[in-house]
């Protein structure tokens, strides 16, 4: 069986709304499924924006000082 190479950026705000703010991120992989192949063998990687406050403010259409 060939490995699926599908990648997608997850929206943090959506994750908080659907899983709750107390959901442990270490459990996230167990709750996901690949939309392309249906596999539950997914890997989650976290990356922090170089300017975290600005990135959040820009997404919501407001500027954060």
N, CA, C, O and CB atoms as a CASP TS submission, in Angstrom:
PFRMAT TS
TARGET T0000
AUTHOR 0000-0000-0000
METHOD Language model
MODEL 1
PARENT N/A
ATOM      1  N   UNK     1       0.836  -1.175   0.000  1.00  0.00           N
ATOM      2  CA  UNK     1       0.000   0.000   0.000  1.00  0.00           C
ATOM      3  C   UNK     1       0.885   1.244   0.000  1.00  0.00           C
ATOM      4  O   UNK     1       1.844   1.332   0.766  1.00  0.00           O
ATOM      5  CB  UNK     1      -0.953  -0.005   1.211  1.00  0.00           C
ATOM      6  N   UNK     2       0.562   2.183  -0.847  1.00  0.00           N
ATOM      7  CA  UNK     2       1.342   3.411  -0.969  1.00  0.00           C
ATOM      8  C   UNK     2       0.914   4.427   0.091  1.00  0.00           C
ATOM      9  O   UNK     2      -0.272   4.556   0.392  1.00  0.00           O
ATOM     10  CB  UNK     2       1.186   4.010  -2.380  1.00  0.00           C
ATOM     11  N   UNK     3       1.885   5.145   0.652  1.00  0.00           N
ATOM     12  CA  UNK     3       1.607   6.137   1.684  1.00  0.00           C
ATOM     13  C   UNK     3       0.954   7.380   1.074  1.00  0.00           C
ATOM     14  O   UNK     3       1.398   7.872   0.037  1.00  0.00           O
ATOM     15  CB  UNK     3       2.902   6.519   2.423  1.00  0.00           C
ATOM     16  N   UNK     4      -0.090   7.878   1.713  1.00  0.00           N
ATOM     17  CA  UNK     4      -0.773   9.090   1.266  1.00  0.00           C
ATOM     18  C   UNK     4       0.082  10.301   1.644  1.00  0.00           C
ATOM     19  O   UNK     4       0.652  10.341   2.735  1.00  0.00           O
ATOM     20  CB  UNK     4      -2.206   9.196   1.892  1.00  0.00           C
ATOM     21  N   UNK     5       0.173  11.274   0.761  1.00  0.00           N
ATOM     22  CA  UNK     5       1.002  12.450   1.035  1.00  0.00           C
ATOM     23  C   UNK     5       0.165  13.718   1.226  1.00  0.00           C
ATOM     24  O   UNK     5       0.682  14.830   1.115  1.00  0.00           O
ATOM     25  CB  UNK     5       1.997  12.659  -0.097  1.00  0.00           C
ATOM     26  N   UNK     6      -1.115  13.548   1.510  1.00  0.00           N
ATOM     27  CA  UNK     6      -2.004  14.697   1.691  1.00  0.00           C
ATOM     28  C   UNK     6      -1.569  15.539   2.889  1.00  0.00           C
ATOM     29  O   UNK     6      -1.252  15.001   3.950  1.00  0.00           O
ATOM     30  CB  UNK     6      -3.458  14.228   1.872  1.00  0.00           C
ATOM     31  N   UNK     7      -1.556  16.856   2.716  1.00  0.00           N
ATOM     32  CA  UNK     7      -1.199  17.784   3.798  1.00  0.00           C
ATOM     33  C   UNK     7      -2.244  18.882   3.862  1.00  0.00           C
ATOM     34  O   UNK     7      -2.781  19.317   2.843  1.00  0.00           O
ATOM     35  CB  UNK     7       0.227  18.389   3.584  1.00  0.00           C
ATOM     36  N   UNK     8      -2.518  19.316   5.069  1.00  0.00           N
ATOM     37  CA  UNK     8      -3.500  20.388   5.257  1.00  0.00           C
ATOM     38  C   UNK     8      -3.171  21.160   6.518  1.00  0.00           C
ATOM     39  O   UNK     8      -2.795  20.565   7.528  1.00  0.00           O
ATOM     40  CB  UNK     8      -4.939  19.821   5.328  1.00  0.00           C
ATOM     41  N   UNK     9      -3.306  22.466   6.476  1.00  0.00           N
ATOM     42  CA  UNK     9      -3.112  23.292   7.657  1.00  0.00           C
ATOM     43  C   UNK     9      -4.419  23.295   8.447  1.00  0.00           C
ATOM     44  O   UNK     9      -5.488  23.557   7.893  1.00  0.00           O
ATOM     45  CB  UNK     9      -2.671  24.748   7.271  1.00  0.00           C
ATOM     46  N   UNK    10      -4.326  23.006   9.727  1.00  0.00           N
ATOM     47  CA  UNK    10      -5.507  22.993  10.581  1.00  0.00           C
ATOM     48  C   UNK    10      -5.704  24.368  11.199  1.00  0.00           C
ATOM     49  O   UNK    10      -4.742  25.016  11.611  1.00  0.00           O
ATOM     50  CB  UNK    10      -5.382  21.914  11.681  1.00  0.00           C
ATOM     51  N   UNK    11      -6.944  24.807  11.261  1.00  0.00           N
ATOM     52  CA  UNK    11      -7.272  26.107  11.823  1.00  0.00           C
ATOM     53  C   UNK    11      -7.445  25.983  13.334  1.00  0.00           C
ATOM     54  O   UNK    11      -8.321  25.257  13.802  1.00  0.00           O
ATOM     55  CB  UNK    11      -8.549  26.680  11.171  1.00  0.00           C
ATOM     56  N   UNK    12      -6.613  26.688  14.094  1.00  0.00           N
ATOM     57  CA  UNK    12      -6.633  26.591  15.547  1.00  0.00           C
ATOM     58  C   UNK    12      -7.974  27.018  16.128  1.00  0.00           C
ATOM     59  O   UNK    12      -8.466  26.389  17.065  1.00  0.00           O
ATOM     60  CB  UNK    12      -5.525  27.433  16.140  1.00  0.00           C
ATOM     61  N   UNK    13      -8.566  28.066  15.594  1.00  0.00           N
ATOM     62  CA  UNK    13      -9.858  28.533  16.106  1.00  0.00           C
ATOM     63  C   UNK    13     -10.935  27.462  15.926  1.00  0.00           C
ATOM     64  O   UNK    13     -11.746  27.246  16.826  1.00  0.00           O
ATOM     65  CB  UNK    13     -10.281  29.834  15.394  1.00  0.00           C
ATOM     66  N   UNK    14     -10.949  26.795  14.780  1.00  0.00           N
ATOM     67  CA  UNK    14     -11.914  25.723  14.542  1.00  0.00           C
ATOM     68  C   UNK    14     -11.672  24.552  15.485  1.00  0.00           C
ATOM     69  O   UNK    14     -12.625  23.971  16.005  1.00  0.00           O
ATOM     70  CB  UNK    14     -11.840  25.249  13.086  1.00  0.00           C
ATOM     71  N   UNK    15     -10.415  24.201  15.711  1.00  0.00           N
ATOM     72  CA  UNK    15     -10.106  23.115  16.641  1.00  0.00           C
ATOM     73  C   UNK    15     -10.608  23.429  18.044  1.00  0.00           C
ATOM     74  O   UNK    15     -11.162  22.557  18.713  1.00  0.00           O
ATOM     75  CB  UNK    15      -8.601  22.851  16.671  1.00  0.00           C
ATOM     76  N   UNK    16     -10.419  24.661  18.493  1.00  0.00           N
ATOM     77  CA  UNK    16     -10.886  25.050  19.828  1.00  0.00           C
ATOM     78  C   UNK    16     -12.407  24.990  19.887  1.00  0.00           C
ATOM     79  O   UNK    16     -12.965  24.529  20.883  1.00  0.00           O
ATOM     80  CB  UNK    16     -10.388  26.471  20.193  1.00  0.00           C
ATOM     81  N   UNK    17     -13.084  25.446  18.842  1.00  0.00           N
ATOM     82  CA  UNK    17     -14.552  25.434  18.827  1.00  0.00           C
ATOM     83  C   UNK    17     -15.122  24.019  18.781  1.00  0.00           C
ATOM     84  O   UNK    17     -16.159  23.754  19.389  1.00  0.00           O
ATOM     85  CB  UNK    17     -15.065  26.227  17.636  1.00  0.00           C
ATOM     86  N   UNK    18     -14.466  23.116  18.078  1.00  0.00           N
ATOM     87  CA  UNK    18     -15.001  21.761  17.930  1.00  0.00           C
ATOM     88  C   UNK    18     -14.524  20.786  19.000  1.00  0.00           C
ATOM     89  O   UNK    18     -15.242  19.844  19.337  1.00  0.00           O
ATOM     90  CB  UNK    18     -14.634  21.225  16.586  1.00  0.00           C
ATOM     91  N   UNK    19     -13.330  20.993  19.536  1.00  0.00           N
ATOM     92  CA  UNK    19     -12.772  20.066  20.526  1.00  0.00           C
ATOM     93  C   UNK    19     -12.809  20.618  21.944  1.00  0.00           C
ATOM     94  O   UNK    19     -12.723  19.862  22.911  1.00  0.00           O
ATOM     95  CB  UNK    19     -11.352  19.723  20.163  1.00  0.00           C
ATOM     96  N   UNK    20     -12.935  21.925  22.066  1.00  0.00           N
ATOM     97  CA  UNK    20     -12.923  22.561  23.384  1.00  0.00           C
ATOM     98  C   UNK    20     -11.527  23.037  23.733  1.00  0.00           C
ATOM     99  O   UNK    20     -10.532  22.455  23.302  1.00  0.00           O
ATOM    100  CB  UNK    20     -13.434  21.594  24.458  1.00  0.00           C
ATOM    101  N   UNK    21     -11.466  24.095  24.511  1.00  0.00           N
ATOM    102  CA  UNK    21     -10.151  24.679  24.797  1.00  0.00           C
ATOM    103  C   UNK    21      -9.298  23.826  25.712  1.00  0.00           C
ATOM    104  O   UNK    21      -8.088  24.038  25.791  1.00  0.00           O
ATOM    105  CB  UNK    21     -10.317  26.031  25.408  1.00  0.00           C
ATOM    106  N   UNK    22      -9.896  22.861  26.411  1.00  0.00           N
ATOM    107  CA  UNK    22      -9.131  21.988  27.299  1.00  0.00           C
ATOM    108  C   UNK    22      -8.713  20.674  26.638  1.00  0.00           C
ATOM    109  O   UNK    22      -8.122  19.814  27.291  1.00  0.00           O
ATOM    110  CB  UNK    22      -9.940  21.693  28.534  1.00  0.00           C
ATOM    111  N   UNK    23      -9.017  20.512  25.344  1.00  0.00           N
ATOM    112  CA  UNK    23      -8.648  19.283  24.640  1.00  0.00           C
ATOM    113  C   UNK    23      -7.128  19.201  24.536  1.00  0.00           C
ATOM    114  O   UNK    23      -6.492  20.151  24.079  1.00  0.00           O
ATOM    115  CB  UNK    23      -9.300  19.230  23.226  1.00  0.00           C
ATOM    116  N   UNK    24      -6.537  18.082  24.951  1.00  0.00           N
ATOM    117  CA  UNK    24      -5.069  17.962  24.887  1.00  0.00           C
ATOM    118  C   UNK    24      -4.578  17.783  23.448  1.00  0.00           C
ATOM    119  O   UNK    24      -5.001  16.863  22.747  1.00  0.00           O
ATOM    120  CB  UNK    24      -4.595  16.779  25.748  1.00  0.00           C
ATOM    121  N   UNK    25      -3.695  18.660  23.028  1.00  0.00           N
ATOM    122  CA  UNK    25      -3.164  18.584  21.664  1.00  0.00           C
ATOM    123  C   UNK    25      -2.434  17.277  21.401  1.00  0.00           C
ATOM    124  O   UNK    25      -2.332  16.847  20.252  1.00  0.00           O
ATOM    125  CB  UNK    25      -2.231  19.747  21.403  1.00  0.00           C
ATOM    126  N   UNK    26      -1.927  16.645  22.443  1.00  0.00           N
ATOM    127  CA  UNK    26      -1.243  15.362  22.269  1.00  0.00           C
ATOM    128  C   UNK    26      -2.211  14.272  21.819  1.00  0.00           C
ATOM    129  O   UNK    26      -1.777  13.238  21.310  1.00  0.00           O
ATOM    130  CB  UNK    26      -0.558  14.945  23.572  1.00  0.00           C
ATOM    131  N   UNK    27      -3.508  14.483  21.997  1.00  0.00           N
ATOM    132  CA  UNK    27      -4.519  13.502  21.580  1.00  0.00           C
ATOM    133  C   UNK    27      -5.102  13.804  20.204  1.00  0.00           C
ATOM    134  O   UNK    27      -5.945  13.052  19.713  1.00  0.00           O
ATOM    135  CB  UNK    27      -5.637  13.450  22.598  1.00  0.00           C
ATOM    136  N   UNK    28      -4.670  14.879  19.587  1.00  0.00           N
ATOM    137  CA  UNK    28      -5.264  15.306  18.322  1.00  0.00           C
ATOM    138  C   UNK    28      -5.139  14.258  17.220  1.00  0.00           C
ATOM    139  O   UNK    28      -6.091  14.040  16.470  1.00  0.00           O
ATOM    140  CB  UNK    28      -4.622  16.589  17.867  1.00  0.00           C
ATOM    141  N   UNK    29      -3.997  13.614  17.112  1.00  0.00           N
ATOM    142  CA  UNK    29      -3.795  12.606  16.057  1.00  0.00           C
ATOM    143  C   UNK    29      -4.823  11.478  16.128  1.00  0.00           C
ATOM    144  O   UNK    29      -5.212  10.928  15.097  1.00  0.00           O
ATOM    145  CB  UNK    29      -2.390  12.020  16.156  1.00  0.00           C
ATOM    146  N   UNK    30      -5.261  11.133  17.330  1.00  0.00           N
ATOM    147  CA  UNK    30      -6.217  10.031  17.487  1.00  0.00           C
ATOM    148  C   UNK    30      -7.625  10.419  17.053  1.00  0.00           C
ATOM    149  O   UNK    30      -8.482   9.547  16.904  1.00  0.00           O
ATOM    150  CB  UNK    30      -6.242   9.565  18.933  1.00  0.00           C
ATOM    151  N   UNK    31      -7.881  11.705  16.847  1.00  0.00           N
ATOM    152  CA  UNK    31      -9.215  12.183  16.487  1.00  0.00           C
ATOM    153  C   UNK    31      -9.340  12.574  15.017  1.00  0.00           C
ATOM    154  O   UNK    31     -10.411  12.990  14.575  1.00  0.00           O
ATOM    155  CB  UNK    31      -9.577  13.359  17.346  1.00  0.00           C
ATOM    156  N   UNK    32      -8.263  12.443  14.266  1.00  0.00           N
ATOM    157  CA  UNK    32      -8.274  12.888  12.871  1.00  0.00           C
ATOM    158  C   UNK    32      -8.292  11.716  11.896  1.00  0.00           C
ATOM    159  O   UNK    32      -7.885  10.601  12.222  1.00  0.00           O
ATOM    160  CB  UNK    32      -7.066  13.765  12.594  1.00  0.00           C
ATOM    161  N   UNK    33      -8.778  12.005  10.686  1.00  0.00           N
ATOM    162  CA  UNK    33      -8.796  11.032   9.594  1.00  0.00           C
ATOM    163  C   UNK    33      -8.458  11.779   8.307  1.00  0.00           C
ATOM    164  O   UNK    33      -8.912  12.904   8.099  1.00  0.00           O
ATOM    165  CB  UNK    33     -10.195  10.305   9.486  1.00  0.00           C
ATOM    166  N   UNK    34      -7.675  11.163   7.461  1.00  0.00           N
ATOM    167  CA  UNK    34      -7.304  11.783   6.194  1.00  0.00           C
ATOM    168  C   UNK    34      -8.543  11.885   5.294  1.00  0.00           C
ATOM    169  O   UNK    34      -9.205  10.878   5.046  1.00  0.00           O
ATOM    170  CB  UNK    34      -6.173  10.970   5.491  1.00  0.00           C
ATOM    171  N   UNK    35      -8.862  13.094   4.803  1.00  0.00           N
ATOM    172  CA  UNK    35     -10.036  13.232   3.938  1.00  0.00           C
ATOM    173  C   UNK    35      -9.835  12.634   2.542  1.00  0.00           C
ATOM    174  O   UNK    35     -10.806  12.380   1.830  1.00  0.00           O
ATOM    175  CB  UNK    35     -10.399  14.690   3.807  1.00  0.00           C
ATOM    176  N   UNK    36      -8.592  12.412   2.157  1.00  0.00           N
ATOM    177  CA  UNK    36      -8.313  11.859   0.831  1.00  0.00           C
ATOM    178  C   UNK    36      -8.410  10.332   0.820  1.00  0.00           C
ATOM    179  O   UNK    36      -9.115   9.760  -0.012  1.00  0.00           O
ATOM    180  CB  UNK    36      -6.926  12.292   0.365  1.00  0.00           C
ATOM    181  N   UNK    37      -7.700   9.671   1.747  1.00  0.00           N
ATOM    182  CA  UNK    37      -7.642   8.204   1.705  1.00  0.00           C
ATOM    183  C   UNK    37      -8.432   7.533   2.829  1.00  0.00           C
ATOM    184  O   UNK    37      -8.639   6.320   2.795  1.00  0.00           O
ATOM    185  CB  UNK    37      -6.205   7.751   1.770  1.00  0.00           C
ATOM    186  N   UNK    38      -8.877   8.310   3.831  1.00  0.00           N
ATOM    187  CA  UNK    38      -9.664   7.748   4.924  1.00  0.00           C
ATOM    188  C   UNK    38      -8.850   7.125   6.040  1.00  0.00           C
ATOM    189  O   UNK    38      -9.421   6.624   7.009  1.00  0.00           O
ATOM    190  CB  UNK    38     -10.583   6.735   4.391  1.00  0.00           C
ATOM    191  N   UNK    39      -7.545   7.143   5.929  1.00  0.00           N
ATOM    192  CA  UNK    39      -6.685   6.528   6.940  1.00  0.00           C
ATOM    193  C   UNK    39      -6.696   7.326   8.237  1.00  0.00           C
ATOM    194  O   UNK    39      -6.800   8.553   8.232  1.00  0.00           O
ATOM    195  CB  UNK    39      -5.255   6.403   6.415  1.00  0.00           C
ATOM    196  N   UNK    40      -6.586   6.610   9.338  1.00  0.00           N
ATOM    197  CA  UNK    40      -6.442   7.256  10.644  1.00  0.00           C
ATOM    198  C   UNK    40      -4.969   7.381  11.026  1.00  0.00           C
ATOM    199  O   UNK    40      -4.648   7.903  12.093  1.00  0.00           O
ATOM    200  CB  UNK    40      -7.206   6.466  11.723  1.00  0.00           C
ATOM    201  N   UNK    41      -4.079   6.907  10.166  1.00  0.00           N
ATOM    202  CA  UNK    41      -2.631   7.032  10.418  1.00  0.00           C
ATOM    203  C   UNK    41      -2.180   8.406   9.930  1.00  0.00           C
ATOM    204  O   UNK    41      -1.667   8.549   8.820  1.00  0.00           O
ATOM    205  CB  UNK    41      -1.816   5.883   9.699  1.00  0.00           C
ATOM    206  N   UNK    42      -2.379   9.406  10.776  1.00  0.00           N
ATOM    207  CA  UNK    42      -2.007  10.772  10.427  1.00  0.00           C
ATOM    208  C   UNK    42      -0.896  11.254  11.352  1.00  0.00           C
ATOM    209  O   UNK    42      -0.710  10.727  12.449  1.00  0.00           O
ATOM    210  CB  UNK    42      -3.230  11.714  10.508  1.00  0.00           C
ATOM    211  N   UNK    43      -0.180  12.238  10.903  1.00  0.00           N
ATOM    212  CA  UNK    43       0.861  12.869  11.721  1.00  0.00           C
ATOM    213  C   UNK    43       0.528  14.350  11.829  1.00  0.00           C
ATOM    214  O   UNK    43       0.146  14.984  10.845  1.00  0.00           O
ATOM    215  CB  UNK    43       2.298  12.651  11.108  1.00  0.00           C
ATOM    216  N   UNK    44       0.673  14.888  13.017  1.00  0.00           N
ATOM    217  CA  UNK    44       0.408  16.306  13.257  1.00  0.00           C
ATOM    218  C   UNK    44       1.721  16.987  13.598  1.00  0.00           C
ATOM    219  O   UNK    44       2.466  16.525  14.462  1.00  0.00           O
ATOM    220  CB  UNK    44      -0.640  16.507  14.399  1.00  0.00           C
ATOM    221  N   UNK    45       1.998  18.091  12.911  1.00  0.00           N
ATOM    222  CA  UNK    45       3.197  18.885  13.195  1.00  0.00           C
ATOM    223  C   UNK    45       2.745  20.287  13.579  1.00  0.00           C
ATOM    224  O   UNK    45       1.832  20.843  12.969  1.00  0.00           O
ATOM    225  CB  UNK    45       4.176  18.920  11.959  1.00  0.00           C
ATOM    226  N   UNK    46       3.379  20.845  14.577  1.00  0.00           N
ATOM    227  CA  UNK    46       3.035  22.182  15.039  1.00  0.00           C
ATOM    228  C   UNK    46       4.101  23.166  14.599  1.00  0.00           C
ATOM    229  O   UNK    46       5.295  22.870  14.653  1.00  0.00           O
ATOM    230  CB  UNK    46       2.870  22.211  16.567  1.00  0.00           C
ATOM    231  N   UNK    47       3.666  24.333  14.166  1.00  0.00           N
ATOM    232  CA  UNK    47       4.614  25.401  13.847  1.00  0.00           C
ATOM    233  C   UNK    47       4.063  26.700  14.422  1.00  0.00           C
ATOM    234  O   UNK    47       2.857  26.949  14.398  1.00  0.00           O
ATOM    235  CB  UNK    47       4.851  25.521  12.293  1.00  0.00           C
ATOM    236  N   UNK    48       4.955  27.504  14.928  1.00  0.00           N
ATOM    237  CA  UNK    48       4.580  28.775  15.535  1.00  0.00           C
ATOM    238  C   UNK    48       4.920  29.888  14.552  1.00  0.00           C
ATOM    239  O   UNK    48       6.038  29.938  14.037  1.00  0.00           O
ATOM    240  CB  UNK    48       5.305  28.990  16.906  1.00  0.00           C
ATOM    241  N   UNK    49       3.961  30.787  14.283  1.00  0.00           N
ATOM    242  CA  UNK    49       4.259  31.899  13.382  1.00  0.00           C
ATOM    243  C   UNK    49       5.396  32.752  13.935  1.00  0.00           C
ATOM    244  O   UNK    49       5.574  32.838  15.150  1.00  0.00           O
ATOM    245  CB  UNK    49       3.007  32.762  13.158  1.00  0.00           C
ATOM    246  N   UNK    50       6.156  33.375  13.056  1.00  0.00           N
ATOM    247  CA  UNK    50       7.272  34.201  13.514  1.00  0.00           C
ATOM    248  C   UNK    50       6.781  35.409  14.302  1.00  0.00           C
ATOM    249  O   UNK    50       7.495  35.919  15.165  1.00  0.00           O
ATOM    250  CB  UNK    50       8.115  34.660  12.327  1.00  0.00           C
ATOM    251  N   UNK    51       5.562  35.870  14.010  1.00  0.00           N
ATOM    252  CA  UNK    51       4.940  36.963  14.750  1.00  0.00           C
ATOM    253  C   UNK    51       3.553  36.498  15.190  1.00  0.00           C
ATOM    254  O   UNK    51       2.564  36.844  14.544  1.00  0.00           O
ATOM    255  CB  UNK    51       4.855  38.274  13.881  1.00  0.00           C
ATOM    256  N   UNK    52       3.455  35.721  16.277  1.00  0.00           N
ATOM    257  CA  UNK    52       2.185  35.101  16.676  1.00  0.00           C
ATOM    258  C   UNK    52       1.022  36.074  16.844  1.00  0.00           C
ATOM    259  O   UNK    52      -0.062  35.811  16.323  1.00  0.00           O
ATOM    260  CB  UNK    52       2.380  34.369  17.952  1.00  0.00           C
ATOM    261  N   UNK    53       1.206  37.175  17.544  1.00  0.00           N
ATOM    262  CA  UNK    53       0.095  38.105  17.764  1.00  0.00           C
ATOM    263  C   UNK    53      -0.393  38.721  16.465  1.00  0.00           C
ATOM    264  O   UNK    53      -1.597  38.870  16.257  1.00  0.00           O
ATOM    265  CB  UNK    53       0.511  39.203  18.724  1.00  0.00           C
ATOM    266  N   UNK    54       0.522  39.073  15.609  1.00  0.00           N
ATOM    267  CA  UNK    54       0.146  39.666  14.334  1.00  0.00           C
ATOM    268  C   UNK    54      -0.609  38.659  13.471  1.00  0.00           C
ATOM    269  O   UNK    54      -1.591  39.020  12.822  1.00  0.00           O
ATOM    270  CB  UNK    54       1.387  40.177  13.595  1.00  0.00           C
ATOM    271  N   UNK    55      -0.170  37.414  13.455  1.00  0.00           N
ATOM    272  CA  UNK    55      -0.824  36.387  12.639  1.00  0.00           C
ATOM    273  C   UNK    55      -2.274  36.206  13.059  1.00  0.00           C
ATOM    274  O   UNK    55      -3.148  36.094  12.199  1.00  0.00           O
ATOM    275  CB  UNK    55      -0.074  35.052  12.749  1.00  0.00           C
ATOM    276  N   UNK    56      -2.549  36.174  14.344  1.00  0.00           N
ATOM    277  CA  UNK    56      -3.921  36.013  14.839  1.00  0.00           C
ATOM    278  C   UNK    56      -4.736  37.242  14.503  1.00  0.00           C
ATOM    279  O   UNK    56      -5.865  37.125  14.025  1.00  0.00           O
ATOM    280  CB  UNK    56      -3.937  35.760  16.362  1.00  0.00           C
ATOM    281  N   UNK    57      -4.182  38.426  14.745  1.00  0.00           N
ATOM    282  CA  UNK    57      -4.903  39.657  14.459  1.00  0.00           C
ATOM    283  C   UNK    57      -5.228  39.801  12.987  1.00  0.00           C
ATOM    284  O   UNK    57      -6.338  40.203  12.638  1.00  0.00           O
ATOM    285  CB  UNK    57      -4.104  40.843  14.920  1.00  0.00           C
ATOM    286  N   UNK    58      -4.289  39.484  12.122  1.00  0.00           N
ATOM    287  CA  UNK    58      -4.507  39.600  10.686  1.00  0.00           C
ATOM    288  C   UNK    58      -5.608  38.668  10.207  1.00  0.00           C
ATOM    289  O   UNK    58      -6.386  39.043   9.329  1.00  0.00           O
ATOM    290  CB  UNK    58      -3.224  39.308   9.936  1.00  0.00           C
ATOM    291  N   UNK    59      -5.693  37.478  10.754  1.00  0.00           N
ATOM    292  CA  UNK    59      -6.712  36.516  10.316  1.00  0.00           C
ATOM    293  C   UNK    59      -8.105  37.006  10.650  1.00  0.00           C
ATOM    294  O   UNK    59      -9.049  36.740   9.905  1.00  0.00           O
ATOM    295  CB  UNK    59      -6.475  35.150  10.959  1.00  0.00           C
ATOM    296  N   UNK    60      -8.250  37.707  11.742  1.00  0.00           N
ATOM    297  CA  UNK    60      -9.571  38.156  12.172  1.00  0.00           C
ATOM    298  C   UNK    60      -9.913  39.534  11.615  1.00  0.00           C
ATOM    299  O   UNK    60     -10.984  40.073  11.892  1.00  0.00           O
ATOM    300  CB  UNK    60      -9.645  38.180  13.688  1.00  0.00           C
ATOM    301  N   UNK    61      -9.012  40.094  10.841  1.00  0.00           N
ATOM    302  CA  UNK    61      -9.286  41.384  10.248  1.00  0.00           C
ATOM    303  C   UNK    61      -9.024  42.561  11.172  1.00  0.00           C
ATOM    304  O   UNK    61      -9.454  43.679  10.885  1.00  0.00           O
ATOM    305  CB  UNK    61     -10.686  41.422   9.796  1.00  0.00           C
ATOM    306  N   UNK    62      -8.330  42.330  12.271  1.00  0.00           N
ATOM    307  CA  UNK    62      -7.993  43.406  13.192  1.00  0.00           C
ATOM    308  C   UNK    62      -6.498  43.411  13.399  1.00  0.00           C
ATOM    309  O   UNK    62      -5.828  42.394  13.218  1.00  0.00           O
ATOM    310  CB  UNK    62      -8.736  43.252  14.540  1.00  0.00           C
ATOM    311  N   UNK    63      -5.987  44.543  13.775  1.00  0.00           N
ATOM    312  CA  UNK    63      -4.557  44.582  14.061  1.00  0.00           C
ATOM    313  C   UNK    63      -4.346  44.529  15.559  1.00  0.00           C
ATOM    314  O   UNK    63      -5.086  45.139  16.329  1.00  0.00           O
ATOM    315  CB  UNK    63      -3.902  45.845  13.463  1.00  0.00           C
ATOM    316  N   UNK    64      -3.343  43.803  15.952  1.00  0.00           N
ATOM    317  CA  UNK    64      -2.990  43.668  17.355  1.00  0.00           C
ATOM    318  C   UNK    64      -1.690  44.412  17.564  1.00  0.00           C
ATOM    319  O   UNK    64      -0.711  44.150  16.864  1.00  0.00           O
ATOM    320  CB  UNK    64      -2.868  42.167  17.784  1.00  0.00           C
ATOM    321  N   UNK    65      -1.657  45.357  18.534  1.00  0.00           N
ATOM    322  CA  UNK    65      -0.411  46.114  18.741  1.00  0.00           C
ATOM    323  C   UNK    65       0.736  45.245  19.153  1.00  0.00           C
ATOM    324  O   UNK    65       1.843  45.742  19.361  1.00  0.00           O
ATOM    325  CB  UNK    65      -0.610  47.175  19.772  1.00  0.00           C
TER
END
